[in-house]
Amino acid sequence: MCVTTNGQPGELNDYDLATKLSYFLWNSLPDAKLFELAASGALRDPTMLREQTERMLNDPRATAFLEGFTGQWLDLRLINATSPDAELYPEFDELLEWSSVQETRRFFAELLGHDLSLLNFVKSDFLMLNDRLAEHYGIEGVTGIDFRKVPIADDSVRGGFLGQASILKVTANGTTSSPILRGSWVMDRLVGKTPPPPPANVPALEPDIRGAKSIREQLAKHREESSCAACHAKIDPPGFALESFDVTGGYRERYRASRDAVTETLVVARPIHLDIRSIERDPKSRVRPTVTVGLGMNVESHSEYEGKAFRDVRQFRELLMSDPDQIASSLVNHLTTYATGTGPQFADRAIVKEITQRLAKQNYGLRSAIHEVVQSPMFLNR
């Protein structure tokens, strides 16, 4: 908890406010302008505070916020924590991993720069792509290593975080995907309903890496446990909605399978190990040989969320979009946690609700959400 200079909780003085604002958006000490405003006592004025927040967001140093917040909130810091199984996913390469993180950061930056609706986190009509990522997503017409904004159809499985390779990779273990892990991520990071930890006496699910048993069968035992059933009823459906994506973020209708469970095969391109600069110099160097992988059971991505059935990730996104305030309040909570080091307390719920109501009148703008957090008592008094 941040405190006033006399060591007591309460309203921050201007120097503390300048420091807090600078570490929030730049992850560094205040610059001369902020110190000057703090010395004059002008920084706390709402108009001046908004002006300085805008200035700082427009400064290149705001990259620290972009990378820090997405790294913490979306778990992008874990992108290297797992390596996709080379036998099951031979097409995965370092360029794809790098591109996937860039997509998410540039997508967030696009929303922030133009104050676009934070509901794009759930469903968007555009992607930020280069050719490697477009190839992975099966989207034609994108050439070159540079990223650009690419429009997509309304019925695309992509759009928003739920279809981005970086998110799908950090919520999988490299070999298999788990509705539990992905469902928990969706509920915590987007919906704002953090699931409780599993009971200590219930063993972890052991995935069937051979691909001979469906994920629904594997989860059945967990749902039979009375102490687990209630939580699984909430976290499994969002996870099943994302089962159409493999551990690299590729779209699938069948699971990859090891040799003893293969019923069919699929031809994919092998990875290449090239420095990004060499690719920029010679795009033809990215032509990749192919390899065959095995396919197993069909993917099942249907379930029921809050009493409403959905067929796949497309319909699940629509269910989330039906409650925009829930998505907005979740983001406000995560922004506040990042900015202050602690999440909103019980007494702050009314403040979060007021912020969410104001954001609804501002098209739920992402940049507007940052301004609302900075101007709130949660930021000014902690």
N, C-alpha and C positions, 0 to 999 in steps of 0.2 A: 504494500500500500504506500502510495506517495503521501507525504505529509508536508505541512508548512515548515518554514525554516526554524520555527521554535520547537519542532519535534512533535507537535500535536496534529492529529487528523483534522482536516478542514479545508477551507478554500486555499488554493495555491497562490503564492505571490507571483509577480510577473516573471521573476528570474526562474522560479521553478517551472512555471508554465512554458517559458521559452525552451528550457531544457527538455521538458517532457514532449513538447511538440516536435522538437528537432530529432530526438531519438525515435519518435514514432515514424516520421516520414523520411529521415535521412540516416538514421542510426549513427548519429555523430553529434558533437557539441554544436550549440547554436552558432550561427555566423554573426558578423558584426551588426547586421541590420536587426536581427532578433534581440541582441544585447542592447542595442540603442533603444529599441521600443520598450524593452523591459525596464531600462533605467528611467525612461520618461513616464512609465506607468500607463502607456497607451495600448500595450499588447492585449490587455483583457477586454478592451472595447470590442463588441461583437463584429462590427464592420471591419475593424482593423484585423481581428483574428481571422476572419474569413479571407481578407485580402492576403494575409501572410500564408495561410494554408494553400491558397491558389498559387502563390508565388513558389512555394516549396514543391508543390505537386508538378509544376511546370519545369522545375530545375532538374538537370540530369542526375543530381544526387538522389532523387526520388526513386531511382532504380533499386536502392537499398530496401525501400518499402515494398516495391513490387516483388523482389526476389525473397525477401524475408517473410512477408505475409503469406505468399503462395506456398513457400517452402514449409511453413508451420501449419497453416490452415489445411492445405490440400495434400500434405505429406510428400511434396516433391523432393524433400531432402532424402527420402528413402528410395529414390529412383535406382540407385546402385545397390540396394540391399539384397536383391535377388538377381539371378541370371537365368533366363529361360532355358529349359532343357534343350540341349543342342540336337538331340535325336528327334524330339517332338516338334521343335520350332527352329529348324535350320536356317530359316530366312531372316531371323533376327540379327541385327548388326549394331555397331556402335553409332552409326549415323542415324539409324531409326530411333535409338534411345535419346540421342541429343536432340533430334528434330521434335520428338514428342514433348520434351520439356519446353522447348522454344514455343511450340504451339500454344501450350497452356499459358505461359507468361505473356505471349503476344496477344492472345485472346483477352486476357485480363486487362492488358494495357490498352487495347482497343476500346473496351467498355469504359475504362477510367478516363481515357483521353477525351472521349466524346460524351461523357455522362450518359451512356446507354443503360438501359434497364438491367438491373441485377438478375432479373428473371431469365436473362440469356444464359445464366449458369445452368439452368434446367433445360431450356430449349432455345436455340438460336437459328437464324436463317442464313448463317454464314460460318465459315471456318477460316482459320489462319493456317495456310499450308505452304510447303515447298514440294518439290517433285517426289522426294523419297516418301514423305508422309502420304501424299496423294496416291502414290502407287500402293502403299499399304492399305489405304482405305478403298481402293478400287475406283478412284475419281480421276477421270481423264481431263486432258487439256492444261495440266500444270507442268511447266518445265523450269528447270533451274533450281539451285540450292537456296535462293532467296525466298523469303516468306511473303505472301500476299493474301489479301482478303478474297475468299472464294464463296460465292453464293451457293446454297444447296436447296434442294426441294423440300417442301413442307413434310413429306413422308420419309425423309432420310433417317437412317438409324443413327447418323451422326448429329452434331449440333449440341452445344452445351457441354458440361464436364462429363456427363455420363457416357459420351461416345468418344472421349479423348484417350489416346493410347497411354499417356503418362498416368492418368488416374487409374486406368484398368490394369496397368502394370504394378503400381504400388499397392493395389488391393488384391494382388494374387501372389502366389509363392514361387513362381517360376516354372512349376510343373503343372499345377492344377489351379482352377479358380474355385472359390468358396462363396456360396451365397451368404454365409454367416459373416465373413470378413467384409465383403462388398456391401451387404445390407447394413451392417453396423456403421460403415463409413458414410453411406448415404444418410442414414438417420441422424448421425452426429454432425456431419459437416454441412449438409444442405437443409435438412428438416429441422435440426435443432433439438432433437430428442435423443440424448445420449443413452444407449442401452446400458444396463448394469452389467458388471462382470459376471461370468458364468459361476455357478456354485462350485466350491472347491472339491466336492466329492464326485463331480461328473467328469469323466475322462474326455480329453480332446478328441475330435473327430479325426480318424485316420483315413485320409483319402485313398481311394482305389486308383493307384497310378496306372494300372493295366487298362483302365477304361472299360471294364466288363460289368460294372454295376453303376446304375444311375445315381446322380447326386441326391435325388429325392429319396431313393432307397437308403442311402447312407445317412441322411438326416432323420429318417423315420424314428430311429431309436432315441435320438435326442428329444424329439417332440413327444415321445411317450413318457418321458420323465416329467412329472407334475411341476417340478421346480424349474423346468426349462421351457415348458410349453408356451407360457405367456410371452416370454421374450422372443422365442422363435417365431411366434405368430406375427410379431412386429418387424423383426429384422430379416427374416428369410425372404418375404415377397420382394423387397427392393433388390435383394441379391439375385433372385431368380430372374428378374427383369434384365439383369446384366449378363446372364449366362450365354447370351448370343455373342459375347466377346471373349476371346481367349486371353491368355496371360500377357500377350504382346499388344493387345488392343485390336487384333484382327477380328473381322466379323466371321462367324461360323454358323453352320447348321448342323454340323457333326463334330463330336469331340475327337481330338487327336488320340491315338492309342498306340501302346507299345506292341511289339511284334506278335505276342501271343493272343491279342484281342482284336487284331485288325480284321475288318470285314470288307474294306475298300481302301483305295489309295488316292492320294492327291499329289500333284506335281507343284512344287514351289521353287523359288529361286534361292540359291545359296547366298550366304552373307559375303561381303567383301570387307577387307580391312584397309581402308584408305584414309589418309588425312583429308580433312574437309577442304583444305586449300588446294590439294591436288585434284579434287573433284571439280572445283571451280575452274581450274586451268584446263582440264580435259574431261568433259562430261561423259565421253564415250568409255572412259575407264570404269564406269559404273555398270557396264553390261555384265550380268551375273549368270553363271551356269545354273542348271536346275537340279533338283533332287526330289525323290519320292518319299512321302511320309504316309503313315497309316491312319485310317479313319475308323472310328468305333461307333458308339451309340449316337442317336439323334439328340440334339439339344432341346430341352424343354424350358421355355422362358415365360410361361404363363403362371399366374398366381392370382391372389386377391389382396388388395390393399385397402384397409379401412372399410371393409364391407363391399368393395367394388372390384369386380373381376377385370383383369387386363390380359391381353394376349402376348404382348412383347414390350420392349423398351419404349416403343412409340406411344403406346397407350398408357404405359406407366408414367411417362413424362407429362401427359395431359392431366393425369390425376394429381400430380404434384403442382402443376400450373393452376389448378382450380383453387388453390389457397395461397395466393401471392404473399399475403402478410406473413405467413409462416416462414417462407423463404427469406423475406426481408428481415424479420426479427432474428432469425438465425445468423444472418450475416452481421447484423448490428452486435450481437453477442460476441461473435468471433473477432470483429474489429476492436471491440472494447477490450477483450482479453489480450490481444496483441499490443494495443496501445498502452494499457495500464498495468499489465502483468497479472491481472486477476479478472475473472469474468464478472458480469453484473450480479449483484447480490439480490436476495429476496426483495429487499426494499426498493430495488431499482426496476422492478418489473413494470411499474407504471411509466417510468421514463422510457423504457424500451418500447412500450406500446405507443406512447406519444410520438416517438421518433418514427415508428413504422407508419403511423397514420399520416404524418407529414410527408413521408417518402411516397406514399400512395398518390399524393397530389403532385408529386414531381416525377411521375412515371418510373418510380423506384430506381432513380439514377444512382449508379455506383459512386460517382464523384460526390453527389449530393449526400449519400450515406456517410462518407468520410467527414464532410462538413458537419453533419448532424452530430456525429460522435464527438468531434472536437469541441463543439459548442455546448455539449451536454454537461450536466453536473457530474456525471460519472468520470468525465475527463478533467474538468476544471477543479474538482474537489478531492482528487485522489493522488 
